[in-house]
Amino acid sequence: MSCEYCKNGQDFGYFNIHKGIVGYELHGYDYFGDTTCEDIDYCPKCGCLLDNRPLTLDELKEMDGEPVWIVDKTDSTVTGWYIIQRANTSNIDGDCIDLNNDRYILYEDINTYVFVYRQKIEE
């Protein structure tokens, strides 16, 4: 892993990464010398996710079967990698997201006590 533009040694030839208002953009020149701009989520050199912000409930509901990094501010033993088993379910405590290892996240706790990321966050 690397990034913050490959640890500030950014060398993409005719391209540069710029942080936009909403996300990241790759600016540069195409084969004909015309300027080009593409929205990107990952660094084209190292492949790192550029904006590892906490996921929203709507994003999590579409991630069945995907791995996530979870940080629980109330219980540090919960922090770690999990697989989302079912994103739309209910149990005795309320609406929740089922994870592997017999764990779940209540909808009401997401981005309040429990934060979920696509990649492990640097601490």
C-alpha positions, -999 to 999 in steps of 0.1 A, spaced: 0 0 0 11 35 -6 -6 67 -17 -14 102 -7 -3 102 -44 22 75 -39 37 92 -8 41 126 -25 64 112 -52 36 116 -77 49 107 -112 22 98 -136 38 111 -168 12 133 -185 -14 130 -157 -19 144 -122 -44 136 -95 -65 165 -81 -89 165 -52 -121 179 -64 -152 191 -45 -168 157 -45 -140 133 -52 -107 128 -70 -100 136 -107 -72 125 -130 -62 155 -152 -38 152 -182 -34 150 -219 -46 123 -243 -27 109 -273 -37 139 -294 -26 165 -268 -61 174 -258 -68 179 -221 -87 152 -204 -103 148 -170 -117 116 -154 -133 109 -120 -113 83 -102 -117 63 -69 -83 45 -70 -47 57 -76 -37 46 -111 -1 38 -99 -5 19 -66 -42 10 -67 -51 25 -33 -85 39 -26 -81 77 -26 -111 86 -4 -115 61 24 -144 78 42 -169 60 64 -196 43 43 -232 54 45 -261 31 53 -273 32 17 -238 21 5 -236 -7 30 -270 -20 19 -255 -28 -15 -224 -46 -2 -236 -82 5 -206 -105 5 -180 -78 5 -152 -72 31 -152 -41 53 -130 -26 80 -151 -18 111 -142 6 139 -164 4 170 -159 34 193 -176 17 222 -157 -16 220 -122 -18 206 -123 -56 205 -148 -54 176 -125 -33 154 -113 -53 124 -122 -70 91 -156 -84 85 -177 -97 56 -212 -83 52 -235 -114 51 -269 -97 47 -273 -59 46 -310 -58 50 -322 -78 80 -338 -74 114 -333 -91 148 -347 -86 183 -326 -54 187 -339 -38 154 -329 -33 118 -293 -43 112 -265 -55 89 -254 -91 96 -217 -97 96 -196 -129 98 -186 -142 132 -222 -139 146 -219 -101 147 -242 -74 135 -244 -36 133 -277 -18 141 -286 8 115 -289 35 143 -253 29 153 -238 34 119 -216 66 117 -225 73 154 -206 46 173 -197 22 145 -178 34 114 -174 11 84 -147 16 57 -138 -1 24 -101 -3 35 -83 -4 68 -78 30 82 -44 42 93 -44 49 130 
